[in-house]
Amino acid sequence: MELQDLRNRIDGLDDQLLGILNERMELVKKVGELKRSSQSIIYRPEREKQILDRLAKHNNGLLTRQAIDAIFFEIFAVSRNLELPERVSYLGPEGSFTHQAAEGRFGAMSEYLVLPTIHSVFESVETGRAKFGVVPIENNQEGIVVETVDFLREKNLSIVAEMLLKVHFTFASQSDSLKSIKRIYSKDIAFRQCGKFISEYLEGMGIELIAVDSTSKAAKLASQEPDAAAICSSISARLFGVPILFDNIEDSDQNQTRFLILAKEFTNMKSSDDKTTIIANLPNTNRPGVLYEFLKDFNDRGINLTKIESRPLRGEASFRAWFLVEFLGHMDDPQVQEIMHKYGTHLKWLGSYVKVA
């Protein structure tokens, strides 16, 4: 078969895809009208998971699960914007990994608020200026984001969903020769996580490493200086039009960041695989055995704890702590309800959501 014949077949399939997608959007529009009339929630992560699981199960072609997810998350995002356009805030700057995570879930068509701090993201959702907020919660190389954890306790927001993003760094520059580069801009954490590349490719070249506030700022500076480079995300390199010389230059290919999607008074229905996050402000933590007894309640009920982080209880002279606790299961599970009722106001439920990480 000739190349033009193959292209003609592809064009024909694209025409069919366009027709099918428009047909899907017509149905989505009707769903949106029904949801608005009943004041139902538009974003349903557990429903999206059901669709993705079903498609992966029926898939017998070349598309991987990751590819199916990427394609359909964009379709879901376009669908939600047809049902009801919603503003999404995220921790900036534009071109950051949080930006990449937000677009990966809400699509390029959504309206975004780019905010400078985690506190401002929480506040934007709390005040209704944004329907959803996206913030980082932890990195598997650097640990927990304490500011996010602290505001989860202080603010009255719900966790809608979690997202996992593989962190890849690129080396971008206007110059196509390493010998011409005199400065490299990046965030300090990026320099640490790309140490092997720097030592192996740039050793002895006298290049100055300059730490800046964000990898997005690094890309912007590299776009303005022909003898400079940036270690940044691919999205920020594209945003500022800086050619990528090397991709995936991080030391570890296991580097991942987990993000949370936040909203006000949001409750997910049960899915086939859920996770729950709570805040535990246990009484009398100075008494021996209090934390042990609390954790034993989970073990006795067969609930798998996946995370427990302690944070200082501020405003007191003592060294008491409160805890961020995550476990497998949904708030509506009977065994979870038993624990919630036992501890009452000492526990704050933050959300039950589809498990990703």
N, C-alpha and C positions, 0 to 999 in steps of 0.2 A: 504493500500500500504506500502511495506517495505521501510526502509531507503535507501537501495541500489537502489531500483527502482526509488525513488525520485532523488537520485544523478545521476542516468543514464539519466533521463529526463532533469535535469539541464545541464549535459554535452552536450546533444544533442542540447539544446537551445543555449548554449555558442558557439557551432560550427556554428550554424546558424547566430548568432550575428557576429561572426568573418567574415563569408563570406559576410554578408550585409555591414559591416563596410569597408571591403576591396573594395567592389563594390562602396561604397560611395566615398572612397578615389580616385578611378580611375576617377570618375566624377570631383572631386575636382581638381585633377591634370590637367584635360582638361580646367577647369575654370581658373586655374592659368596661363596656357599657353595663353589663350585668353586675360587675364588681362595684362600679360607682353607685349604682342604684341601691345596692345592699351595703355600701360602705365597707367592702371587703378589702383586704390587703392585696396590693398588686404583686409585690415581690414575694415569691414562695420558693425558697431554696430547696425545700424537700421535694417539691414537685419537679424542679429542674433536675434534681438527682435521679428521680424515677425515670425521667425521659432519657438521661444520659446512660443510665444502667441498662435500660431496655435496648437502646441503640447499640451499645457495646456488645450486648448478648447476641443480637441479630446480625452483627457485622461479620461479613465473610470476605471482605476485600482488603485493599492495601492500606486503608486508613487505620492508624493506631488509635488507642483510647485517648491519648493526649491530643491528637489531631481532631478527633471527633469533638472532644470537650472544647477546644479552641474555636472551632467553627460554630458550634451551637451556642456557646456563651455569647458570641456576637449576635447570633439570631435572637437569643433571649433578650439581649440588651435592646435591640431594635424593637422587638415586640413590646417590651415594657414601656418604651418611649411612645409607642402608639397608644397603649392602654392609658397611660398617665405619665407625662413628662415629669421627672423628679430630679431635684438638684442634689448633687453628691459633693461633699467636702472631703479633702484629703490633706495629709501633711505634706507640704511642698518642700522644695520648690517644684515648679513644672519640670518634668524630665527626671524626677526622682524615682526610686524603686517603688515608693508608695503610689506615685502616679501610674506607674506601669501596672501595679496590682489593681488599682481602681479601674483602669481602662480594661484590664483583662476580665473583670466581672461585669462592669456596667457599660462597656463599649465606648467607641469614639464619639457617638452621637449625644451622649448625656451632657447635661450642663454641669460644669464642675466649679467648685470654689477651692482655689489653691490657698491654703492657710499656712502661716509661719510656725505654729507651735501645735503640739498635741492638745494643749488646753483649749486653743481656739477651735480645734475640730470638735472636741466635746461640746464646747459652748454653742457652736453653730447648730448642732443637732438638738441640743437642749432647748434652745430658743426658737427652733422651727425654721431657722434660715436655710437649713439643709435637711432633707429627708433622711439621708444616710451619711455616715462618716466613716472614713477608712484610716486606720492607724496601725503601726507595727506593734506587736506584742512581744516577740522574741526572735532572736537569731540563734541558730544551732551552734554557731562558733563563738558568739559574743555574749549570749545569755539573754536575760529578761530585760524588757524596756520598763524601767521602774516608774516612769512618769505615767505611762498608760495604765499600769497596774494600780497606781495610787488614785487616778481619776475614775477608774472603774468602781472604786469604793466610795468616792466622794460624790459622784454624779449619779443621777437616776436614769441611766440609759440601759438598753438591752443589747445583748450580743445577738446579731442576726445570723452571722455566718463567719467562718474562718476561711482564710485562703493561704496557700503555700506557694511561695515564689522562689524558684532557684535563682541565686544571685550570681550573675555573670558580669565581669568587668571587661571593658574594651580599652584598647590603647588607640586614641584618636589624635590626629594632627593634620594641619594644612600641609605640612612637609611630608614628602614621601621618602625622605632619607633620615635615618636615626642620627647620622653625623651632624645634621643641621639643627638638631633640637638642643636647646640650651636650658629649658625649664619644663618641668612637668607639674601640672596642677592636679590636686585631688583632695579628697577628705582623708584625714589621718587614718581612719579605719581601713580605707581602701589601700593605702600604702602598705599597711600591715598584712592585708589579705592577698596582696600581689607581690610579696617580697621575693619569691623565687624568680619571677619574670624580671623584676628590676635588677636583681643580682646577676642573672644569667645573660640578659640582653643589653644591659646598660652599664655594667660594671666598668669603672675606669674611664668613663667618657666625660666626667666632670659636669654631669647634668644636675641642676638644682631641683630638689623636690620641695614644692611649696604647698603647704596644707591650706585649704580653704574650707568654707562652711559646708559646702555640698559638692557632690560630683556634677550636679547641673551647672553650678557656678564655674567649675573647672572646665567643662565643655564650652561654656560661653567665653571664657578667657582664651581658651585655645583657638576659638573661632576668630578672635581678634588679633592674634599674634602668630605670624607665620613660622617663628622659630620656637614655638611652644607646643606642648602636647597635653592631653588630659587622660587620666585613668577615670573612666566614667561608665555609666550604663549605656547600652546601645540606643535606648530611647532618647537620652539627652544628646548623644552624638548626632542623631538624625534631626532632633529638634533645632540644633544650632548649626546644622550643615557642616559638621566636621568629619572628614573622611576617616573611616576605621582602618587602621593599619594591621592590628592584631585583635582577635576576638578570644573570649574565654581565657583571660590571662590570670585568673585567680589561682591561688595555690591549691585549693581544695575544690573538687567538683561536687562535693557534698554540701556546700554552703547554701543554706536556705533561710529565708525569713518568713515568719508566720504573721499574717495580718488579720485584724478583726474588722468586720462591718458592724457599725453601731446604728441604733435607731431608738426612738422613744416608744415605750409600751408595745413592744413587738413580741409576738409569740409564734414559734414554729410548731406545726403539727409534727407528730412522730414520723421518723423515717426508718429505714431498715438498719441504720448505723448512726447513732447520735452520740454527742458529747455534751456535757453540762458543766457550766462554770458557776461557782458560788464564792461569796466572801464569808469567811468564818471569823466572827469576833467572839471567841470563847470566853466565858467568865472564869475567874480564878485560875488563870494560866500559870500563876506562881505555885499552885498546888501540884505536887508530883502526880503524874498519871493522867492529867486532863487531856493532853493532846493524844496520848496513847488510847484512851477510852474513845475519843472521837474517831480516830482512824480505825479502831477495832469495830465500830459500828458499821463501817463500810465493808470490812472484811467479812463480818458475820453474815452480811446480806448478799455476799458474792458480787459486790460492786468494785470494779477495777479502777483504782485511783491512777491517774496519769500525770498529775502535777500537784505539788504543794509548795507554795512560796510564802515565806514569812516577811512581813513588813512592820516597821516600828509603829506603835500606837502613839502618835504625836499628841502633845498637849498634856502629858503626864510626866511625873518625875521618875516613874518606874521604867523598867525595861520590858514591859509587856508588848506583845505583838498580835497582829491579826494575820489571817492567812487567805491567800488566793488558792482555791482548791478546784481541780478539774477531774472529772471522772467520766467513764463510759456509761451512757444511758440517758434517758429523757426524764424531765421533771414529772411527767405523768406516770412513770413506772411506780408500781406500788411500793417497792423497796426504797425508792428514793423519797417518796412521800412520807414513809415512816421516819426517816432521818430528819426531814424538814419539819415535821410536826414535833419531834422529840426536842429539837433545839430552838424551835420557834423564832423569835426576833433576833437571836444570836447569829442566824444565817441570813444572807441576802442572796437571792437567786438572780443571776445575771443573764442567763439564757441557756436554752437547750437548742442545739443546732446540728446540722449535718457534719459528721466527723470527716475531716480531710487530713489533718496532721496527727 
